[in-house]
Amino acid sequence: MQESLLKSSLYYTEGSSNKEYHAELVEVTGGYVVNFKYGRRGGTLTTGTKTVTPVDHAQAQSIYAKLIQAKIAKGYLPDSDLSGNAYQHTQCNGVSHDLASDFTPQLCNPINTTALIDLMQDDNWALQQKMDGERRAAHAEASINTVNSEGTGEVTGECTDGKSNVIGMNRKGLVVALPQGIADELQSIANSSGTIRVDGEIIGEVLHIFDLLIHQGVHLHTLPWLERMRIASMVISQCQHIKAIPVAASTEDKRKLWYQVNVQQAEGVVFKRINAPVTAGRPNSGGDWLKFKFTESASCYVSSINPNKRSIKISLFDSSNGTNNKASIIPVGNVTIPPNYDIPATGDVVEVEYLYAYKGGSIYQPVYRGIRTDLDLSACRLDQLKYKPDACSPQPSDQTAEICTC
């Protein structure tokens, strides 16, 4: 059986053209191949291969990466709604990774120092730490009978099918794996209380949640955000692998939390309007969730691996009107891979933290933060770089915070 390990979709829409190009790296008997399809968008596509016979994995990755880069250089661009990259055909909690869910994440817009200071003093807004993980929603349904033999409606504790009814969902809304500890705890909650869905960031074996979307089978989208967090904190109070991110509501507590997070050199903070309903997606500006980051980060793709070194070359692409209206591949430097991380493959999307960027693309003091399996090539854009980082120091009088956990 062929197994697709990497796949990307690119589109060309310059002038009257409307073309699509799809590439995938596939595992076959005897090695790996790189296949492609192309043609007018929505029409019959021509198929082909870059590897007449199977090659080893490293060679296939190199062929795949060069193919994608060549197409980008010719003006093909990823479509953020359609492009897919690096999703493996494996099973997680009984569900294929390639399945799309009904989850669309609520996303934050950034704010500057002036807005931060204003929100610190606004009682309509609360504050949470911005966790440095991957976006992960988790959904669980009861896996036990809810009606006993007498028909009283009491939970009997008998399994209906012996399978877990828990799925994870990433930033793209695709089904992904959850660590067993998280899945078990969420399944236990669903078995006792009914369907539950939480939203948060996963770091290692712990899911740090910042929203509760479904509780006891009821959608909570119209409930104020602070009330959703209060319920969430009670529901998961006994969990070891699912934690509620603490909330600071008063001006003083917000300033204390800001200071603590900054001292810890964490990623940043997020302001949430306390009465906000659930609103999927990202507004063009403003919104009910606003982020302030202490360090900048960029999603880059691995253009090559430096031989005999634990470092990689990273690049972005510039989709602005360049020479002959072609997208330009912009190398932004090298980044060292720490010993506790695996070296990514050529073509992977990775997250890199940095202090600031120079005009032209290179980044200063890059720090590798891992592979982004929840993003595709559409995230690897030059215009995400920040050239003038904001600074802020609303230091509180007392460095010890009394932070509400709802």
N, C-alpha and C positions, 0 to 999 in steps of 0.2 A: 504493500500500500504506500502511495506517495504521501509525504508529509511536508506541508509548506511551513518553513521556518521563518522566512521574511517575505513580506509582500508590500508593495507600494503602488499607488495610483497617482499619475501625474496628468496634467491637462494643459493644452495650449489653445489660447483663445485670442491671439493677436489678430487684428484686422477682421477678416471674414472667416478665419479658421476656427474650428471647434473640434479639436482632436483629443484623444485620450491615449495614454500609454500605461500599461500595467506590467510590472516585473515581479517575479517571485523566485526565491531560493528554495529549492525542493530537495528533500532527502529521498533518495531512491536506492534500489539494490546496487551495491558497489560504490556508493559515494553520494555526490550532490550535483545538481544541475541548476542552471539559471535560465528560466524561460521568460518569454515576454509575449504580450498581445498589444496590437495597436490598430488605430483606424479612426474614422469619424465618430464623434461621440454619439452613442446610442445606436450606431449601426453595427453591421457584421465586422468583427475584428479579425485581422490577420495574426496568426500565431507563429512563433519561432523559438529558437533556443540559442543561447550564447555558448553552450557546451554540448558538442556533438556526442561526447562520451562523458560519463561521470568523472568528477575531479574530487580532490580532497576538500575538507570543509574550509580551510583557510583560503585556498585558491578560489573557491566558489564565492566566499564573502568578498574577496577583492574584486572579482568580476562584477558582482552585484553592485557594490559601491561605486565602481567606475561607471557602470551603466546609468545609475541614477544621477550621478554628478554630470555626466555628459548631457543627459536630457534637460536637467535644470539649466545648464549653460546655454542650451538652445532656446530657452524661453518657456519650457514646461514648468508648471508650478503645482504643488500639492493642493488639493481641495480639502479644506479642514473638515468638511462634512462627509467626504467620501473616502479620503485616503486612509489606508490601514497599514501598520508596520509592526513587525515583530510580535505577532500574536500566535502562540503555539496551539496546535490542535491537541490539547490534552484535556483531561477531565478534572473538574474541581467541584467537590460536593455534588457529584453526579450530573454536572451540567457542562457542556462544551464551552471553552473560552470564546469561541467565535460568535456565540449568541449575543444579540443585542437585548438589553433590558429596557424597561420603561423609565429608567433613571436619567435625568438631565441635571447636572449639578448647578447649584447657585454659586456664581463666581464673584470675586471682589474686583473693584477698581482701585487703583493706587491713589493716595493723597499726599500732599506736600506738608511741610512743617506748619504752615499757617492753619491749614484745616485740622491738623492734629491737635494743636493748642486749643482751637475752638471746641472740638469734640470732647476734649478732656473736661471741659466745664459745662457740657450740655448733658443734663440729666436724662434726656431722651435716648442717650447712647451708652451702651456698656462696652467693656473691653475684654478681649481674650488674647492669650499668647498665640501667635501664628506658629504652628508646629512644623518642623522641618521633615516632613515625611511625604508619602504619596496619598493622593485623594482616594478615599475608599468609603463607599456606602455599603451597608450590609443589611440583608433582608432575610427574615426567618418566618416560617409558618409552622404551625403545630404538626408534629409527626405522630401524635397519639389520638385515639378516639376521643371525641368530645361528648358522646352520648353513651351511657352505660346500658346494661341489659334491661334495666327497669325503665329506661327512657326518661330519666330525671334530668339529663343534661349535665351531670357531673362528670368530671374527667376521670376515666378509669385507669389511665396509665398504660394502656395496651397500645403497642406500636401498630400503626396502620400498614407500614410497608418495610420497616426496618432501615429506611434510608434517611439521611439528613436532608432537611428541607431548608437549607441555608445557602445563600449565594452572596458573593461579593460583587461589587460593581465599581468600575474605575471611572476616571474623569471623562472618558469617552462614552460611558454608558454600557460598556461591554462587560460581560460576566468574567470574573477572574477568581483566582483561588484566595481562600482565607486560611490563616493558620488555624490548626485544629483547636487550640485553646479558645480562640474567639468564636469559632463556629459552635463549639460545645456550649459555651455560656449563652450565646444568643438562642440556640435551639432550646435550652432549658427555660429561658424566659418565654419563648413562644409557646412551649408546651403548657406552661402554667397560666399564661395571660393572653394568648392569642398572637396574631400576626404583629410583628414589629419591624420597623426599618429605621436605622440610624445613619447619620452621615458624619464623616470625620476624616482624620489622617491616620494612616497606619505607619508605625515605626517599629520595626522588628516584629515581636509577637504581641504588641499592644495596639489596640484601636482607640485613638483619642477622639472622642466625639464632640461635635459642636452643634448638633441639631438632631431632633427627633421628628421623623416624618410620618410614621405610622405607629400607633400604640393601641393594643387590644383590638386590632383589626380596623381601627378608625383612622382616617387620614386627618392629620393635624395642620394642614396647610394654612388654614385661616386663623389658627391660634397664635397669639403673640409669641415672638421668639423667646423672650425671657421665661414665659410660662412653659414653653416646650422644653427648655433647658432644665427648669425646675423638676418637671416630671421625669426627664431622662436621668437626672442625678439620683432620684429615688429608685427608679427601675433597675439601674445597674450598680447600686450601692454595694452589693456583695460580690461583684465581679472582680477578678484579678487581671483579666486580659482586655477588658473594656473599661475605659476611664473617661469621665466627663472633664473637659477642659474648664478650669476654674473661671468664674466670671467676676469682674470688678465693675460695680455699678456706680458708686459715688465718685465724685471728683478726686477726693483724697486717695481712695483705693485704686482708681485708675492710674494716678500718678505713681503710686507705690509699685503697682504691677509693671508699668512701663519701665521704671527704674530697675526692678529685679530682672526683667527679661533682657534689658540692655546690658546689665552687668554680666549676665550669664552668656553674653555674646550669642543669643538666640537669633532666629531669623527675623522676627519682627512681631507686630501686634495687629489685631483686626478689631475694628469698631463694628458693633452690631446695633442697629436701631431696635430698642427693646420691644416695641409693638409691631415689628415687621412680620408679615406673613411669609410663607415660602414662595419665592419667586425664582423659577428656574432660569438659568442662563446668565449672561452678563449684559447690563445696560450699556448704552453708548457712552454714558457719563454718569457720575454719581451712583446712586443706588443705596440699598439698605445695609450692605456689607462693604466696608472700606478698609484697605490694608495699608500699613506703613512698615516698610522693611528697613532694617538696620544695615543690611548688606544687600548688594545686588546679586542676581543670579541669572543665568541664561541657559536655555535649552539649545544644545549644539549637537551636530552629528559628527561621529568619529570618521575623519577622512583617511586616517592611516594610523597604524601602530608603529611606534619607533622601535627599530630592531634592537634586541638585547637590552632594552630598558623598560622600566615600569612607567611608561609615559605614552601619551597619545597625542596626535595632532587633531585639533578640532576646527570646524569651519561653520560658517553660516552662509545663507544666500541672500543676496540683495535683489528684491523684486521690484525696486524702483526702476524708472526708465533709464537704463544704462545704454551702452553702445549697441546700436541696432535693435534697441528694445529687447535685449537678451538679459536674462537673469545672470548675475555674476556670483561666482563662488568666492567667498571672502574668508581666507584663513585668519583665525583669531588667536593662534598661538598653540602652545603645548601645555599639557597639564599632567602632573605626576599622579599615578594611581597609588593610594595608600595601601599598606600591606593587608589591611582588613577588607579590601575590596578585590573582587575578581577583575581582571583586565577585560574591558568590553571588546566587542568585535567591531571590525570596520563596518560602518553603516548604522551602528546603534545610535539612538538618541540618548544623550547624557545631560545631566544637570551640572553646571559649573558655577560656583560662587566666585565673585570677584569684587575688588574694591571700586574700580571704575574702569571705563573703556577710553582708549585713545581714538580720536577721529581717524577713520579709516578701518577700524575694526578690532585691533589688538586689545586684549584685556590685561589689566594689571593685577598681579597677585591672585591668579586663579587657584581655586581649591575644588577638587573633584568631589561630587556629592552622590554619584551613582547613576545607574541606568534608569531612564524614564520609560518604562514599558507602557505607561498610560498616555504617552504622546507620540505623534508621528512627525514626519518631515515638515509639515505645515507649521510646526512650532519653531523651527530652526531659522528664524529670520533676523537679519541684521538690525532691523528697526526696534528690536527689543532691548538693545544695549542702552545703558544710561551713562552719559558722559559727565554729568555733574551731580554727584550724590547729595541728597539732602542731609542736613544735620539738625539735631534737636537735643535739648538737654533740660526738659522740665523736671529737674531733680526735686523730689519731695523732701520735706524736713525730716521724716522718719523713714529709714530704709527697710523697716520690717512691715510687711503687708498683712493686713487682715482681709483675706480675699474670700468673697462669697462663692460657695460651690452649689448655690441654688438649693 
